[in-house]
Amino acid sequence: MILATNEMRLLNYKEIEANQYEVRKIRHDLKNKIIVLKYLLNEKNYDKADELIQSYCEEIMTKTRIVDTGNTIIDAIFNTKITANKNINFILNLKIKENFKIQANDIITLLGNLIDNACESINRDYDSCDLKVKLIITEEMFLLKISNPYKTIKTEGDRILTLKKDTYNHGIGLKSVNRIVSNYGGTVDINTDNYIFTIKIIIY
């Protein structure tokens, strides 16, 4: 557990360093952008000026985004996944208030596997897409809900099967998730209506 925690901290520090580098780059380019913006305003080219402002705001939000919940492991997971999947728009609803009874390595497995599955599904079927993640951790409850659109899915009864050719070494992610949730006496609910894959985990 200590090794896993240290590895996640290292990943988080690397994400922070990369974020600070992007901030320095933006600051370096700021002077030139302001000069261009001032020129456009003097020329009363307000449409182009507004376009430049919108583009710059999007650049700042994209390049400097960093998740900071106060939980090193959770922050590292999200920051790593966001950086690795720049084509995916992560819509996050995170409320981390208290420590819960779930062990750190189990949180890594739950979040890591499910976010990876969602990203793989999106990257397989779409060029870009939204990925919604709701994570609430209090002293009394752990709730994780992940939703993403999909075009193809393979099932066998109530089971979701991997679409990868190497079925022996893949498809164990959901098994690990179910095993962990079962160990804590929680529930896993999967819904695939309207081509939206949603998995919801609740542990009390």
Beta strands, then each sheet from edge to edge (+ up, - down):
strand 1: 88-96
strand 2: 129-137
strand 3: 142-149
strand 4: 154-156
strand 5: 159-161
strand 6: 187-191
strand 7: 196-203
sheet 1: 1+ 2+ 3- 7+ 6-
sheet 2: 4+ 5-
end
